[in-house]
Amino acid sequence: MLTILGFTMIATFLVLIMLKKMSPIAALVLIPALFCVFVGKGAKLGDYVIDGVTSLAPTAAMLMFAIVYFGVMIDVGLFDPIVRGILKFCKADPLRIVVGTALLAAIVSLDGDGSTTFMITVSAMYPLYKRLKMSLVVMTGVAAMANGVMNTLPWGGPTARAATALKLDASDIFVPMIPALAVGLLGVLALSYVLGRRERKRLGVLTLDEVLEPETETVLVGAGAGASGDGADASVVAKKAARTGGSGSGSGTGSGADADLPEADDDFQGLDPHRATLRPKLYWFNALLTVTLLTAMIMEWLPIPVLFLLGAALALTVNFPHMPDQKARLGAHAENVLNVSGMVFAAAVFTGVLQGTGMVDHMSKWLVSNIPDGMGPHMALVTGVLSIPFTYFMSNDGFYFGVLPVLAEAGQAHGVSSLEIARASLVGQPLHMSSPLVPAVYVLVGMAKVEFGDHTRFVVKWAALTSLVVLGAGILFGII
């Protein structure tokens, strides 16, 4: 009964948010509360929620102060050179921009933290997507998949959990998986190329002059402003009309070709080179502070929430010593902080009910018990396939500490080593990073102004395909 209710609850949640019948926050709270009553444990709902909130509170604190920290770094201009570098590579070509998104997300993912990756990637790429009227779900989908592949780094989380659960060395799990993960990352880049060609076909190959046509809305990085939706159809019509001699607004006097290029670059990027929050004299201080913060996070000198709390306080104090300026910066990023922290605490209700009622345990045991005996010698393959939906529908902790030991024990009974099982368990991470139970995904969709349901509808099929590519490469190379 609990097994059926567990799957039904997850399916109901996904259907409602994908059809936009409920907001993610409302669905994360009301759906599990309703099913908790169906299970007959409504009286314990409060305990389940408190347990869930307690377990996710450090994550919520980390996200809140990380958003403030990186928001301040964007305000003061730390990432302006990154945006300019990406623009130099991407120019006004949608194909290059999508591929650049995947590359940037993969590189930034080396710090092992999804939230950091998404904040930096969206901050750099969002103005380009908005200016060219590209699909924002392409940006969120590509960034999530690239980060999902890189999330398998030993300090990223899943590998460490697998090593801990099966009492193995993390390097023994990760190092042999590098070729398969490299193929997975190449798969993401290939997919980015395909999606980029699709965007190029939809929008056409633009020149910088066409991109610089005046718009009714200007998105400034660091201004704490943005708009929802991608407005693609109207912009395509306007641009096509301009190219065919239509009566669109064009570029005013037609002097775009003679425009000063550096000024055009700044306008195209959505960066205001004259914004009052810039702190060019403190650039190297902010760069050193960020590198130190990321190093401390990787080396685990202090808990991540504490690091970002200290970092945010120091960044605000040094860059904005006057109290009114500090309040203004906090106010500018308050919307993102509230949206993300609200999502995290709402997700705590969902995970608290899933775990507290025992639904997760019953779901995992049912699936494991239904594995045919003939599949015993192929338990590594089974683990890889199961990791794709399992890590999407439950937290990494639930899968690696609850399900993986059972799969490993079944594999050992048929001569399959725990190392193979552990490696196979990493396969589902490209899809896992878009799970509604992953707090970082709310940073991604929130900063990109994308509906979670739209992101889910777009990314699930491509992320599942990426996971299968990693699994296939692992089998081909004899790793799994």
Salt bridges, closest charged atoms under 4 A:
ASP75 OD2 - ARG329 NH1 2.90
ASP75 OD2 - HIS333 NE2 2.76
ASP80 OD1 - ARG275 NH2 3.02
ASP93 OD2 - ARG200 NH2 2.61
GLU199 OE1 - ARG202 NH2 2.81
GLU210 OE2 - ARG243 NE 3.11
GLU215 OE1 - ARG131 NH1 3.30
GLU215 OE1 - LYS133 NZ 3.78
ASP266 OD1 - ARG84 NH1 3.94
ASP267 OD2 - ARG131 NH2 3.09
ASP397 OD1 - ARG161 NE 2.52
ASP454 OD2 - LYS20 NZ 2.98
ASP454 OD1 - ARG457 NH2 2.51
